[in-house]
Amino acid sequence: MKIKPFIVSILVLIFISVTAFSQEKNSFFSIGSGVSMPVGTYGGIDYDESCFTTTGINLNLEGAWYFLPYLGIGAQVGYNLHPVDVRALGYARLQNDPFLLDVSTRSEAYQMITAGIGPYASWNLWKKLSFHGKILAGMIFAKTPYQVFEPEYFQTGPRYEVKTSAKDYGFIVIPGIGFQYNISPCVGIKLDSEFYYREMIYGFNTGNTVRYDYRTTSFINVALGLVIIL
């Protein structure tokens, strides 16, 4: 996936903003990690519509400059990994193919890289505790897993079936909310949640043709982060 220039640009924007406006007390830079939970058909078990994903992990880098005490602009880069429930996927294949007696499945995980920029807002709740909200606009880059199936057919059939990876990208809007507690004037911790939604189109080569699978990607991230207050 050709994403390095875009991500580098976002990170440069963060660091330039941080350096130039570090006097703003609400401005920050953070690094976080947590769980990434598929929702809807992305985590479902319908053979024709779902991706059979399970709860995975997310990593993120984030920074914002507040030009007012309660309002700022910032950016975020994130990475998400969602494993595949191979037992549920294998069972769905058995139900879908009447000539299939059994199947062994091996699968990589779905991978998502996201980057966005947009407004941030902050409200002090009590002493060192504050509430944050944001809405970012950016891009999502998705890669499906490489999968290997070892089927056992009622009659003669292939010993191995391989489903190669496919990629897609597109525009995405990322809303998020969270809480931050300042341990000191320079360091804090925060708990954030974000929602991601996008219909992806994956192209797979099948002999002399290309098959396109439409799959909705939707998940919620909940992450704990270390905050450097600037």
N, C-alpha and C positions, 0 to 999 in steps of 0.2 A: 504494500500500500504506500503510495507516494504522499506522505503526510508530514514529513520532517520540516519542510519550509514553513508550512502553516503553523505547526506547533512552536517552532523556534520564534516566529513572529509574535505569537501570543505571549510567550515567556519574556521576550524582549520588551513588549509593551508593559508587562507587569513590573519588571525591574526598573524601567525608565520612570514609571509612575511612582514607584516606591522611593526611588532615589531623589526625585525632584520635589516630592511633597511629603516627606517623612515627618514634618511637623504636625500633621493631622493625627490626633490621638486615636481616631477610629480606623485609620488606615492600617492594613495588616498584610502579612504574607503567611501562608499556612501550608502544611503538608498533612494529609489525612489518609485513613484507611478504614474499611469496614465491610459490611455485608452488602451484597447486591441481589435483590430478590425479584425473580421474574413474576410477572402478573399477566392475566389474560391468556390468550392462545399461545403466547411465547413460552409459557411454562405449562401448557396443556398437554394432553395425551391423545389428541385427535390426529390420526395418521396423515390426513390430507391437509390440515391447516396448522398444526402445532409444531413446536421445535423441541419438546421434551426436555427443556432445560430445568435445572435445579438451582438452589441458592448458591451463589458464588462469592467472589471478592471484588472489591474496587479499591483503587489507589487514585489519589488526586493531588494536584498542586493548584493553589488558588491565591490570588492577591487582589486587593482593591485599594483605591485612593478615594477618600471622602473629602469632597470639596465643600460640603456642609457637615455639621455635626451629625446629621441623621441621613444624609444622602451622598452616594458616591458611585463610582464606576469601576468595574473590575473584570477579571477574566479567570477562567478555570480550564485545566486540562485533566482528563480522567481516563483511566483504563479499567475495563470490566471484563471479568472472566466468568462464564457460566457453564458448568459441567452438564453433560447429557445423562439422563436416566436411561441407561442402556437396557435395563430389564423391561421398562415400560415400552421403549421403542421396539424391542424384539417381540414383545407380546402383541403390540399393535400390528406388526408385520405378519405375524401368524394369523391374526384375525382378518387381515386384508387379503391374504393369498391362500385359497383353499387347498393348493397343492403343496404347501409348505408344512413339514412336520415339526421342525425345530430350527432355531437359528442362534448362533453365537455372534455377539456384536461387540466391536471395539470402536471407541469414538474419542476424538479430541474434544475440547470445549469450544463453545462460541466465544469469540473475542470482539470487544467493542472498544473503540477509542473515540473519545469525544473532546471537543474544544468549543468554548463559547465565551462571549463577552456581552456585558449588559449592565443595567443599573443595580445597585445594592442599597438597602435601607437598614437602619439600625435604630432601636428604641431601648433606652435604659429602663429596666424593670425594677431592680433593687440593688443598690450599692454597686457591686462589681458584676452583676448579672445583667445581660442584655439579650434582646430578641432580634434576629436578623431575617431579612427576606431578600430574595433576588429573583430576577428572571433574565435568563441568558439566551442569546441567539447564536447559533454556530453550526457545526458540522458533526455528523456521526459517521464513523468508518467501521464496517462490520465484516467479519470473516466467519464463514461457517466451518464446522469441523471436518476433518478428514476421517472417514469412517470405513471400516472393513467388516463385512458380513460373511459368515461361514454357514450357509444354509444346508438343511437336509430336506430334500424333496421326496414326495411320495413316489415319483418316478425320476428319471435321469434329469439332472440339472447342473448348473455351474457349481464348482466347489468353493469359489470365492467371488464375492461381489464387492467392488470398491466404489465409494462415493467421494469424489475429490472435493476439495474446498472451493468455495465461490466467494466473491467479494462484492460489496456494494457500499455506496456512500450517499449522503443527502443532507439537506437542511433539517435542523431540529431546534425546538424551543425547550429550554430546561428551566422549569420553576423550582424554587427551593426555599426552605425555611430552616431555622436552627437557633440554638442558644449558645452563648459564649460566656464563660466565667474567667475573669482576669485574676490570675494568681498573683501577679505583680504588675507594675506599670509597663513592663516590657514583654511579659509572657502570659499567655492564656490558653485555655482549652475550649473546644467547641464541639457540639453535637449537631450534625446537619442531616437533613433528609432532602432528596431530590427525586423528581419523576421524569422518566424518559419514555418517549413514544415516537415511533416512526415505522411506516410500512417499507420494508426492504424488498428488493427484487434481485434474486440470485439466478444467474445463468449457469446451466450445467450442460456440458457436451455429452450427447447421447448418440454415438455413431456419427452420422453426417448432419445431424440437426442439433439445435440448442433448445433445451427445455428451460422455461422460466418459472421459478417458484416464487409466489408472493407470500411473504411471511411478515406478520406484525411483530415488531420488537418493542416490548414494553417492560420496564423494570423500575424498581424503587431502590435507591441507594440510601443506606444509613451509615454514617461514618463519624468516627471520632478523630479530631485533628489537633495538632499542636500549632498554636498561633504565636507569631512574632508581631507584637504591637509596635507600630512605627510612629 
